[in-house]
Amino acid sequence: MSAASKLAVPHTAASAGADFATTRYRLAIRDAMTEEMQRDPKVLLMGQDIGASGGLFKLTEGLFERFGAQRVRDTPISETATVGAAIGLAMLGFRPVVEIAFSDLMASCFDTVVNQLAKIPYMFGPQVPHLPVVIRAMTGAGIGAGAHHSQSLETWFAHTPGLKVVMPGTPRDAKALLKAAIRDDGPVIFLEHKALLRDSGPVPLHDEVGTIGKAAVVREGRDVTLVGYSGTLKTVLSAADQLATSGFSAEVIDLRSISPLDTRTILASVLKTGRLVVVHEAHSPMGVGAEILAQISAQAFEKLKAPMERVTAPHVPIPANKALEAFYLPSVDAVVRAADRALRHGSARV
Amino acid sequence: MPEQFRSDEALRLYREMQRIRSFELETINLFRKGDFFGFLHTSLGQEAIAVGVCAQLRRTDYITATHRSHGHLLAKGVSMGDLLSEIYGKSHGLCGGVAGHVHVTDMARGVVGGNGVLGQNQPIAVGIALGLTLQQRDDVVVSFFGDGTANEGAVHEAMNLAAVWSLPVLFLCERNEYAELTPISTHMRSASIADRARAYGFEGLSIDGSDIGEVHEAVAGAVGKLRQGAGPMLIEARVIRWRGHYEGDPQQYRSDKSGSRDPLDVLAERYPEVITAEQRRRLQQEAEAEMASAVAVARSGAIPTPESVFQPIDEVTLP
């Protein structure tokens, strides 16, 4: 049981020593932008309310004062023009970071994202080999914001070749992966979970740049693999704790990015445990879980000890009512029940 | 049209328009023969706009083209061979043979190719203009679009943003009276597209797009102001489309298939002693010879290998 709750290095509180500071998710994001703007004069920010107001969620607070109106640019409520302008800027060698307060609103600029941003580096061949644009947007539910401000739409973007989709679940990853996104030469959709903004965690003081496309094994275990990311990372960690009290050792994987999807890390874990539960806030049909289950069944079919499980939101819009929203979101109990079903197969549960 | 051009200028502008004319006519022939794939949209009858605009531009200025982009590209300095090779999908084409005729791009000459999604090039033009401004250059962006595209929301957003940030974008509407297969009477109530500029807080002009003298004069004035930081402008250049939306379009939506005046005739009639019938024949022969060489270039070389084109573009090397 003690082995089951062992945290891997990237998330251990014990590593928060002299070289770490305890930082909120929100501030980690702001710090990443601050440091990258400091490091590279080609980085600039655009978005609604991000200037003197510091952003709807205060993610750019202080940056306008520090870097000025040329590099921290308030835009009209014009998602298409803003993302399109970012593409034009990137063609000239700038590294624009666009803030769209809610990822739901990216439906308004969907063409600009999936037909322009994603395709131009391919379609224009050697003429525009790089298009370093980051779109930061708030994802997920949990604050009773309703069906236009709470969705998890990562699958829309992950389905489109040419976009990287990053979804950090911890302050440390939020900072390191946003830095990686800003330094990436291609387009990155960076989805920040609104329910994690006030979470605190250890963040290294040195210039840590993450690797987009690499999942993290945040807890080692041997009986069942639990996969979460973004808002569901905490859910699966809590489920792992509950399973541990029943004597089961769950391995927990944080995907950290959806595209590229690090199936190698998931596969290695499932080859060990033989059981898989994927948990996400997005809908189930055609989703991240569906993709993972398909890939694992193709690559590890004979090593599976139980049918693989998905725990997701139901296939209906998100209710604004907080009581219903709580029912809607994947719960720790639902994850434990799914893991239990898997554990009933094979020799794990006696 | 005032007597504004020196003899050599008039001749040069005529030659440029003739190059586009010959390119488009031969491209239609080649397309009918099945020499290349995809769609074909030509700019026949709109040569005075492309040439009149690009005559005012430097190599370091940018344009964003439309799906009728051949004229824009040739006028901005792209060679016939480079353009046609990409249309043929050859690996020595400007975009490595993957763009197709709509999207041919040549960044070294300040050309962002046409966009398959109408209206989406205007926000990109705004971003390029912002970049030029941040780089403290006095270069400008001309963003071509049509009357059909004028109804896209993206164009509205782009015009407003360019105005808010006072950016050097010349929005150049080639009003050819048809949005694909739909006449303007069906898709727009306002008599003038140029009038829309006032709503965004900048100047709009409506001109005859068949008359290169008018185009030249209007664009010279606009580009001069843009270089001085006056913010965006809109010019509506009126023509009537000569051909269908695409080559092969039966145009059942159109009883009168005659287009606007021939811009080559308009210029030649204005300068009869410079652009004589003999000169016109000679310039046509020159342009056709240039096109014949371009066809040879485009037919040479190989199509890209599947290996070079189907690399997953999100593939990363993990540690």
Interface residues (C-beta under 8 A of the other chain):
Chain A: L44 Q70 R73 T75 P76 S78 T80 A81 T82 V83 G84 A85 A86 I87 G88 L89 A90 M91 L92 G93 F94 P96 D111 T112 N115 Q116 P121 Y122 M123 F124 G125 P126 Q127 V128 P161 G162 L163 K164 G186 T211 I212 G213 K214 S259 P260 D262 R264
Chain B: L94 C95 G96 G97 V98 A99 H103 T105 D106 M107 V112 G113 N115 G116 V117 Q120 Q122 P123 I124 A125 V126 G127 I128 A129 L130 G131 L132 L134 Q135 G153 A154 E157 A158 N160 L161 V164 W165 P312 I313 D314 E315 V316 L318 P319
